[in-house]
Amino acid sequence: MRALTWLIGLFAMAVGIVLAARYNEAYTLFVWPPYRVQVSMNLLLLLLLVVFLLSYRVARIAVRAVELPGEVNVWRKQRRREQAQNALAEAERFYREGRYGQAFRSATHAYAGLPQPGLAALLAARAAHAMRDFERRDTWLAHAAAHDREIRLARLMTEAELAIADRRFEDAASSLEGLRARGHRHLAALRLSLQVEQGRGRWPEVARLARTLHKHGALTAEQTAPLLRRAQLEQLREADGDLSALERVWQGVPDAERRDAGFLLRAVPHLIGAGDDKLGVAAIEEALKHDWEPELTSLYGRCQSKDLRAQLATAEAWLKQHPEDASLLLALGRLCLRAQLWGKAQSYFEASLSQQASRAAHLELARLAERLERKEVAERHYREAAVLGA
């Protein structure tokens, strides 16, 4: 319909022009002595229109010819940019596939053609590091640093990750400090900081970072617990023998974490070794209120609190609830030894053996027999202990 309308309009315009030309009797006279040229006005108008159209076309061709080299250069640059972007995508794919040599070549090709080539430099550095080519890694990290205006954060994160992989924890800490100085404290940086502080042995900081990551959902409770346990145990180990330092570390452990049996089994011996059994006794008693752990009862028997009677009463109360617990019977025997209740101690040790043969119970009975000058009995229990320990 639209085409038909245009066709009718063109015909109407042509008819109008023809009718106007019939009634136009004007003419134009050109004089160039000795020549005189007379042309009708209609023909002159037609010639002027043709000349105008031809001139316009020639001008367009000339302008196009002048602009063509520039457009070719722009096309070539665009083509190189597209090739570089494709090379960068290939480099990323090769790197993820573990084809580090091809990733490195594609990244270096991309670096030459991109207007902002910092990411290509970082990818080349990662590929070189994966190939253990540290010289080229450092070279490309330097290239990346030249584009810090666009990729400073990415460069520092990459440097920290590569340094951690090489166990260069001080270098990694320096890179992460650059991030913190600019206010970047996102979860990925905190994860790297956690690894760095573990490598540097800064256990109070490890515990703080683990709690922070757990609070923000970056670590599950199952992931956080062993980190906190190790951090606290390492602090106790570093303070081993220094009672005041041990007590400071112990007071810094939250109550919920003190009830962890795995933590207590390794932490309380440090307190016992430093001469403070009171904290260990209280912690074990509190933990066993929430969750029964036989190994803790065995450790409870090694604690030498000042109030031996209260300790014995507590253990005997547990025995009513767990009468067949071999570890608890062993602990009660040890407590009775300290109270010099020889007969009772022997009964508990023998009851422990009746529930479960153990080297520790045989050794305790052997020492008790020696104290009571029963050499044959002592020798028999030592032999039994040696058999179980073999």
C-alpha positions in Angstrom: 0.0 0.0 0.0 2.8 2.4 0.9 4.6 1.6 -2.4 1.4 2.3 -4.4 1.0 5.6 -2.6 4.6 6.7 -3.5 4.0 5.6 -7.1 0.8 7.7 -7.4 2.6 10.7 -5.8 5.5 10.5 -8.3 3.1 10.4 -11.3 1.2 13.3 -9.9 4.4 15.3 -9.5 5.5 14.5 -13.0 2.2 15.6 -14.4 2.5 18.8 -12.4 6.0 19.5 -13.7 4.9 18.9 -17.4 1.9 21.2 -17.0 4.0 23.9 -15.4 6.6 23.6 -18.2 3.9 24.1 -20.9 2.9 27.4 -19.4 6.5 28.5 -18.8 7.6 30.4 -22.0 10.6 32.2 -20.4 14.1 31.8 -21.9 17.6 32.7 -21.0 20.1 34.4 -23.2 23.9 33.9 -22.8 26.2 36.4 -24.6 29.9 35.6 -25.0 31.0 37.8 -27.9 30.9 36.9 -30.7 28.5 34.1 -29.5 24.9 34.3 -28.4 23.1 31.3 -26.9 19.4 31.3 -26.2 18.1 28.5 -23.9 14.6 27.9 -22.6 14.2 28.3 -18.9 12.9 24.7 -18.5 16.0 23.3 -20.2 18.3 25.6 -18.0 16.6 24.4 -14.8 17.0 20.8 -15.9 20.7 21.3 -16.8 21.3 23.1 -13.4 19.7 20.2 -11.6 21.8 17.6 -13.5 25.0 19.7 -12.8 24.1 19.9 -9.1 23.5 16.2 -8.8 26.8 15.3 -10.7 28.7 17.8 -8.5 27.3 16.3 -5.4 28.1 12.8 -6.4 31.7 13.8 -7.3 32.1 15.6 -4.0 30.8 12.5 -2.1 33.3 10.3 -4.0 36.1 12.6 -3.2 35.2 12.8 0.5 34.8 9.1 0.6 38.3 8.6 -0.9 39.8 10.9 1.7 38.0 9.1 4.6 38.7 5.6 3.4 42.3 5.2 4.9 41.1 6.3 8.3 38.1 4.0 8.2 40.4 1.1 7.2 42.7 1.9 10.2 39.7 2.0 12.5 38.5 -1.4 11.1 41.9 -2.9 11.6 42.1 -1.7 15.2 38.6 -3.1 15.9 39.7 -6.4 14.3 42.8 -6.5 16.4 40.8 -5.7 19.5 38.3 -8.5 18.7 41.1 -10.9 18.2 42.7 -9.9 21.5 39.4 -10.4 23.3 39.1 -13.8 21.8 42.7 -14.6 22.8 41.9 -13.5 26.4 38.8 -15.8 26.5 40.9 -18.6 25.1 43.7 -18.0 27.7 41.1 -18.2 30.5 39.7 -21.4 29.1 43.2 -22.9 28.7 44.2 -21.9 32.2 41.0 -23.6 33.7 41.8 -26.7 31.6 45.3 -26.8 33.0 47.0 -26.1 29.6 49.2 -23.5 31.1 51.6 -23.1 28.1 48.8 -22.3 25.7 47.2 -20.1 28.3 50.4 -18.1 28.6 50.8 -17.7 24.8 47.1 -16.6 24.4 47.4 -14.1 27.3 50.5 -12.5 25.9 48.8 -12.2 22.5 45.8 -10.6 24.2 48.0 -8.2 26.1 49.4 -6.7 22.8 45.9 -6.0 21.4 43.7 -4.8 24.3 43.2 -1.2 25.2 43.2 -2.2 28.9 45.5 -5.2 29.0 46.0 -5.5 32.8 43.8 -8.6 33.1 45.8 -10.3 30.3 49.0 -9.6 32.2 47.6 -11.1 35.4 46.5 -14.2 33.5 49.9 -14.6 31.9 51.5 -14.3 35.4 49.2 -17.0 36.8 50.0 -19.3 33.9 53.8 -18.7 34.3 53.5 -19.4 38.0 51.7 -22.7 37.3 54.6 -23.7 35.0 57.0 -22.7 37.9 58.6 -20.1 35.6 59.1 -17.5 38.3 61.1 -15.1 36.2 58.4 -14.7 33.7 55.8 -14.6 36.5 57.5 -11.6 38.1 57.9 -9.9 34.7 54.2 -10.1 34.0 53.3 -9.0 37.5 55.4 -5.9 36.8 53.5 -5.4 33.5 50.2 -5.7 35.5 51.4 -3.1 38.0 51.8 -0.6 35.1 47.9 -0.7 34.8 47.1 -0.3 38.5 44.6 2.4 37.8 42.3 -0.3 36.5 43.3 -3.5 38.2 45.2 -2.7 41.4 42.8 -4.7 43.6 43.0 -7.7 41.3 46.8 -7.5 41.1 47.2 -7.4 44.9 44.9 -10.4 45.3 46.8 -12.3 42.6 50.1 -11.5 44.2 48.8 -12.6 47.6 47.4 -15.9 46.2 50.7 -16.8 44.4 52.8 -15.9 47.4 50.6 -18.1 49.6 51.0 -21.0 47.1 54.8 -20.6 47.4 54.5 -20.3 51.2 56.0 -16.7 51.0 53.7 -15.6 53.8 55.4 -12.3 54.5 55.1 -11.2 50.8 51.4 -12.2 50.9 50.9 -10.2 54.1 52.5 -7.2 52.4 50.1 -7.5 49.4 47.1 -7.9 51.7 48.2 -4.9 53.7 48.0 -2.9 50.5 44.4 -3.9 50.2 43.6 -3.0 53.8 45.2 0.4 53.4 42.6 1.2 50.7 39.7 -0.1 52.8 39.2 -3.4 51.0 38.1 -6.0 53.6 35.9 -8.3 51.5 35.5 -12.0 52.3 38.0 -13.2 49.7 40.7 -11.0 51.2 39.8 -12.3 54.7 40.1 -15.9 53.5 43.6 -15.2 52.2 44.5 -13.3 55.4 43.4 -16.4 57.3 45.8 -18.6 55.3 48.6 -16.1 55.7 48.2 -15.8 59.5 48.2 -19.6 59.8 51.5 -19.7 57.8 53.0 -17.0 60.0 51.9 -18.7 63.2 49.9 -15.7 64.5 47.2 -17.8 66.2 45.2 -15.1 68.0 44.7 -13.5 64.6 43.7 -16.8 63.1 41.0 -17.3 65.7 39.7 -13.7 65.1 39.6 -14.2 61.4 37.9 -17.6 61.6 35.2 -16.1 63.9 34.7 -13.2 61.5 34.4 -15.4 58.4 31.9 -17.7 60.3 29.9 -14.7 61.3 29.5 -13.6 57.7 28.7 -17.1 56.4 32.0 -17.6 54.6 32.9 -20.6 56.8 30.5 -23.3 58.1 30.6 -24.3 61.8 32.3 -27.6 60.7 35.0 -25.6 59.0 35.4 -23.1 61.8 35.7 -25.5 64.7 39.0 -27.2 63.8 40.5 -23.8 63.0 39.6 -22.4 66.3 40.7 -25.5 68.1 44.1 -25.5 66.5 44.5 -21.7 67.1 43.8 -22.1 70.8 45.9 -25.2 71.2 48.9 -23.5 69.5 48.5 -20.6 71.8 48.5 -23.0 74.8 51.5 -24.8 73.4 53.5 -21.5 72.9 52.6 -20.6 76.6 53.5 -24.1 77.9 55.1 -23.9 81.3 54.1 -20.3 81.9 51.1 -20.6 84.1 50.0 -16.9 83.9 50.2 -17.0 80.1 48.3 -20.2 80.0 45.6 -18.8 82.2 45.3 -15.7 79.9 44.9 -17.9 76.9 42.4 -20.1 78.7 40.3 -17.1 79.7 40.1 -16.0 76.1 38.5 -19.2 75.0 34.7 -18.9 74.9 32.7 -21.1 77.2 31.1 -23.0 74.3 34.5 -23.9 72.8 35.8 -25.0 76.2 33.2 -27.8 76.2 34.6 -29.3 73.1 36.0 -32.7 74.1 38.6 -32.8 71.3 39.9 -29.4 72.5 40.0 -30.4 76.2 41.8 -33.7 75.6 44.7 -31.7 74.2 44.4 -28.5 76.2 44.1 -29.8 79.8 47.5 -31.6 79.8 49.1 -28.1 79.3 47.4 -26.8 82.4 48.3 -30.0 84.4 51.9 -29.6 83.3 52.0 -26.0 84.4 50.6 -26.9 87.8 47.0 -25.6 87.5 44.6 -28.5 87.8 41.7 -26.3 89.0 40.8 -24.9 85.6 41.1 -28.4 84.0 38.8 -30.0 86.6 36.2 -27.3 86.2 36.3 -27.5 82.4 36.0 -31.3 82.3 33.1 -31.2 84.8 31.3 -28.6 82.7 31.9 -30.5 79.4 30.6 -33.8 80.8 27.4 -32.1 81.9 26.5 -31.6 78.3 28.1 -34.6 76.5 29.5 -37.7 78.0 33.1 -38.5 76.7 34.9 -41.4 78.4 38.3 -40.1 77.4 37.7 -37.0 79.4 37.0 -39.0 82.5 40.4 -40.7 82.2 42.0 -37.2 82.0 39.9 -36.1 85.0 41.7 -38.8 87.1 45.1 -37.2 86.2 44.0 -33.7 87.5 45.2 -33.0 91.0 42.9 -30.4 92.4 43.2 -29.2 96.0 39.8 -30.4 96.9 40.3 -34.1 96.4 37.2 -35.1 98.3 34.9 -33.0 96.0 36.6 -34.5 93.0 36.1 -38.0 94.3 32.4 -37.3 95.1 31.9 -36.0 91.6 33.4 -39.0 89.9 31.4 -41.4 92.1 28.2 -39.6 91.2 29.1 -40.1 87.5 29.7 -43.8 88.3 26.0 -44.2 89.3 25.0 -43.1 85.8 27.8 -44.9 83.9 28.7 -48.0 86.1 30.4 -49.9 83.2 32.6 -47.1 81.9 36.2 -48.4 82.1 37.8 -45.0 81.7 35.7 -43.6 84.6 36.7 -46.6 86.8 40.3 -46.0 86.0 40.0 -42.4 86.9 38.4 -43.3 90.2 41.2 -45.7 91.0 43.8 -42.9 90.4 41.9 -40.5 92.6 41.7 -43.2 95.4 45.5 -43.6 95.1 46.0 -40.0 95.7 43.7 -40.3 98.8 45.7 -43.3 99.9 42.7 -45.6 99.7 44.7 -48.6 98.5 42.0 -51.2 98.7 39.4 -49.0 97.0 41.9 -48.0 94.3 42.6 -51.7 93.6 38.9 -52.5 93.4 38.4 -49.7 90.8 41.4 -50.7 88.7 40.3 -54.3 88.6 36.7 -53.3 87.8 38.1 -51.2 84.9 40.0 -54.3 83.6 36.9 -56.4 83.9 35.1 -53.9 81.5 38.1 -53.4 79.1 41.6 -54.6 79.2 44.0 -51.6 79.2 47.7 -51.1 79.6 47.1 -48.1 81.9 45.0 -50.1 84.4 47.6 -52.9 84.5 50.4 -50.3 85.1 48.5 -48.7 87.9 47.9 -52.1 89.5 51.6 -53.0 89.1 52.7 -49.7 90.8 50.1 -50.3 93.6 51.4 -53.8 94.2 55.0 -52.5 94.4 53.9 -50.0 96.9 52.2 -52.8 98.9 55.4 -55.0 98.4 53.6 -57.6 96.3 56.3 -58.3 93.8 54.8 -61.2 92.1 51.5 -59.4 91.5 53.4 -56.4 90.3 55.5 -58.5 87.8 52.3 -60.1 86.5 50.7 -56.8 85.8 53.8 -55.4 84.2 53.9 -58.4 81.8 50.2 -57.9 81.0 50.9 -54.2 80.3 53.8 -55.1 78.0 51.6 -57.5 76.0 48.9 -54.9 75.5 51.5 -52.2 74.7 53.2 -54.4 72.0 
